[in-house]
Amino acid sequence: MKLDPHHLEMLFAIVDRGGLGEGAEMLGKSQPSVSRSLALLEKRIGIALFEKDRRPLRPTELGLALAAEGRKIHEAGRSSAALLAQYRDGKTGAVRVGGTPFFMDGVISGMLAGFQFARPDVRIDQIYGYLNDLLPRLEDGSLDLAILPMRASIIPEGFDFDQILPGRNVIACRTGHPLARRGSVKLSDIGQYPWIAPPADSPLYQDLRTVLKEIGIRDFKVSFTGGSLSATVNILTGSDALTVLPFSVVFMMRAQRSVGALSIRIGDPDRHLGILTRNDADLKPAAQRVRNHIRQEFDALSSSIIRVSQDMVWRP
């Protein structure tokens, strides 16, 4: 015989609170409705659940056993409601975030760590990729957010792009590099040094070629190519090689005092970092929280970068 879970929960409330009125108050119902439900339950099973003519109510052995099952139903309802509230508030769930490797490793991952410190029950799945890799995953719903540099002119139809940082590249080197110790550095001075090239399919690689073309270098020596940010930094700090990096990445490594930027202004890319999402899909609450967190972190980062940049002497 299958019993109505609501009736079992009602029986638990009566037993737990010691009376019909008290049980009704616990469930937010009227006493007459609870009394009718109890009568229906006893009629269905054909057995009394409370001892007859006893005040206060005293449950029978079966009444206690069924009330114990009702407790499980009541607690499951409460825990389910709590889980739902946490999900709606963005405190639980999984968020799938994609982005270009150097930005994800150099800037975004630290911000995500701060988010998870505050919301440890949100799982973040991170993947690497460029626009051609990430766009199909946004389209099919297997990715929630993509954080990458883009030109305003190529934002796909049906997508929103929330710019979070203007494009800005610098020539990076180790802090003890010979050029970093000079009082004055000219663009012509850097041609003799080898270069670390980002992955060939990355927008940053095109930026490197553009910078070298501006300097007037046609044939340049590449000492290392295609590595991750950590590999690039290891080569950079252990040699006199130079590379082109986003200023924000170099800025985030300033506390390590191992990598710096030459005070030479180079042309800024016509791409800006932003968050790409589908405009026809509602973000899950946790994904909305992550997007807002990244937005706030970049607001603070932009202000810090502007202050530092203003203190630097950028030579043409």
C-alpha angles and dihedrals in degrees: 000000000000116000127205108257089217090058091051091050089049090052090052091051092052093048094042095049096036101237148042095256094047092047091049090051091051091054095041093243136120120265094238092055091050091048091052092048091051090051091050091050093051091046091051095052095033093224131103114246096194130044111261120257094358120139122224094036113264117196121225122236090266090045091057092047093050091044088057088057089047089055089059091052092048093049092046089053092050094047091046091052090050091050091050092049091050092049093049090050092052094247094122136031139073125282122197112208126181131185149145112295101240094048093043094050098035102041118358100051092061090052091050089051089057090050093051092048088062095037107029094167093065112093116212120202110197126195132179125231149117128248095282090051098044103039096070090050091052089049095052094043097246090117128049102191136014119198111196144126114269142169115243089230094063101047103132120242112262094032135100121218117199108195112219104169134020115240113264129159131186138189104254129202140156115287093247095049115137091240091050090058095052120100092218128026127187127199089244090060094067098057094087095061127086121246137228109221122208118229109304094238094053125101087231090065090058089049090054092053090048092051093049091048090053089051090051097248112139101165111041130174115241112201097177135012145174100025134135122261092264091051091047091051091048091053092042095052093044099050144029092256121129131212142176116251135167109268090232091060092051090044092055090054095052094104090061090060090210103103129043141166128249111242092241119116114227128184114286117235118251090236127091130201115250148144116266119203138160111262094209096057128076111232116234112252093253091050090051089052092051092049092050091047093051090047092053093045091053092048088059093041093052091054091050093047091051092052093049093043091053090054093053122088104231109198118203 
